[in-house]
Structure formats: structure tokens, C-alpha cells
């Protein structure tokens, strides 16, 4: 939502006429087209990234491969960290350009939109850092295999690894059992000698 506010306010109100005699649209951030373009680009990237990772989160439990789950979490971690950096740069760049802007009649019309873009750029830093920390916690949780193989293990993280099923649960001390439905078998068949160990 913050990304929509940032790129929406820049697109809608941050391109203004400097004065009534000049019909050319200028970026409100010190007339620097790069500032407006950067804010729009980061906002759009963040918006589509949010949609993509929302879909990944919805279908995460249906991903059967442990490697694919791990890749999804690492991709989320990397993307969140990268977007945190991009939003930090956007906040610094837009705030710096806004400080250097000399206010004219045309620029004062879009001042609220410019302040909103700067403010929500700052909030976006906090949100994306929180998402990166959450993805890092998910990744660390996954090193215990509880994230990547939830169907096979107990929900208690301290629970031991469940072993193979043992059948009836009664273990026999005999190492060999005679086959069923046989009455007697010769213990030393002809031609076979028991090796001495």
C-alpha cells in the first residue's frame, strides 16, 4: 500500500508547471526528473514484488520440494533486503531534492504529494526491513527442517525425529524366525556346512 501511495502521488501531483507562462511539466523535486522517475520505479517494483510474494506465500505449503521451498525463502530474503536498500535511497534522494526545491506557485500545489511520497518512502524502509527480518527468521527456522518439511515432523520444535515404524511395537530377541506354514526343516541341509567364525 505504501508503494501505491508513493508512486501514485508522484505520478498524479508531482509533475507541475513551474509557472503559468511555461506549459512544460517539471518534477516538483527541484525540477530533477531523476527523482520522480526513481520514486515511481521503486514504487512499481515494490508493488509487483508484493503481489508475487503474496502468491508464493499462499502456495508455499503446496511446494513439495525442500530445495524449492528453500529457494523461495532465500528469494524473499534477498528481495526484501534489496527493496529496503532501494527505499532508503529513495527516501534520501527525494528528501534531499525536496530540501533544495525553491517554492514557486506551481510547486506549492504539489507540495503535499511530495511530502506524502517522502513520508511513505520512510515507512516503506521500516516495512521492508521488517519483512527481511521475518524472511531471515523463516530461513533460520528452515535450517531445523521444520519449515521445509512440515508434513513429516511433529509441530513441537524440541520433538525428536520420528523413527521408522516398528510394526507391533514388540521387539524379538531372536535374530531368525522360521518361515510360516512349515512343520520341520532340516537344520543342516545336505551339502551345506555352517561356516565357523
ABEGO torsion letter per residue (X at the ends): XAAAAAAAAAAAAABBBABAABABBBBABGGBAAAAAAAAAAAAAAAAAAAAAAAAAAAAAABABAAAAAAAAAAAAAAAAAAAAAAAAAAAAAAAAAAABBBBAAAAAAAAAAAAAAAAAAAAAAAAAAAAAAAAAAAAAAAAGAAABAAABBABAABBBBBBBAEAGBBBABABBBBBGBABBBABBBGBBBBBX
